[in-house]
């Protein structure tokens, strides 16, 4: 019977051999750097061959295999604020929340605005899609929702979470 220690040593030896087979630097397929001054604060969103990344007051769509930029939003001037949370991909839309209290929905294919929704309160944390709604946290341990496909108000008033909210919200 082989002991766990012996099995672990065999696995380490095999792994070391695999690392030893690479000689020289590994080539880089492509590199992209956002041309905006703002920091990139979230991970990219990926759908098929397209990568969507927010940086400062812009959103970029890149080809996954070449790194070529397909479009940027907005096309001319960046928004006056920043996109701080991760982008949400939903039914052909890239949904992004700006720190200017505006939610943007951009067509994944063209980069054109589909809808915008002005907010009364800033969004706290990362919004989520739950069914047809985009649900987000607002100050005071409350959550609010808008229709994720149209941007129309989903609830008449924020829902109070009387026990408070700890951490981020999630949807299932």
Phi, psi and omega in degrees: 000130182277132179282161179297325180294316179297317179297321178295321179292322177296316179298320179295319180296319178294318179295321179296321178298322180294321179291328182290346183277347180270122177240128180085178182288149177275129182293146178265126182293313176195160180222140178225139176229131180297131180283358182278161179280339183285156180282149173271112189253003182220167178282156179288157173253137185235134176222106181062238181268009184243138176247132179244128183222134174261146178207116183062235182260027180224161173233137182239146173243123183238149173285127184296326185273331184245340184081004180291135178284125178274314177203166172226151180229135344295159187287325185259282181255141176295158176296159183289352179240211181227152170266110187258333181264168180295149177288151178243127176260125182208115174051051177082006180244147168256116182255129183224139179255126178263153177285004174269012180065040174229136174256132181247141170239122185242139177294126182299328185279317188255338185080009180275149178292129174265317176199160171228154179222117177279139182252154174277329184234155176290153177275136177256127176075205186259121174292163178224156173263127178233103184065236179267000184256146166263117184251136182216155179268140175237164182306152177088026181054050179234153173236151182224161181219147170231160177291122186289342181264336183242339183082003179285151179302130181267323180240147180292328182212158177299147177269123180279130174257098191294333177277357181087162179249127177246122180080198182271171176263157180219160179230148178222000000 
